[in-house]
Amino acid sequence: ARDFVGRLLADAGQSLPGIESPQLLDPLSERELEILSLISAGLSNKELAGRLSLTVGTVKWHLNNIYSKLAVRSRTQAVAKARELGLV
């Protein structure tokens, strides 16, 4: 999973950040980083579920964890905050 995210970021001309970020009290998991990368590419919950072999409910659960850890309320805010922190 981390290799996949690394390839996505490399293709975008960015490097893969460490899992832990000094700006986050609770660092994002590898799966959360993977989902964050894919939502930044515009994938829907259904598309994420299909690509990652998860249920839509599990995707929503991961998204809620991401929102909580980034202190945001939406996908758009999550992507903006992740870019600000250098996570995507």
Secondary structure by P-SEA (a helix, b strand, c coil): caaaaaaaaaaacccccccccccccccccaaaaaaaaaaaacccaaaaaaaacccaaaaaaaaaaaaaaaccccaaaaaaaaaaaccc
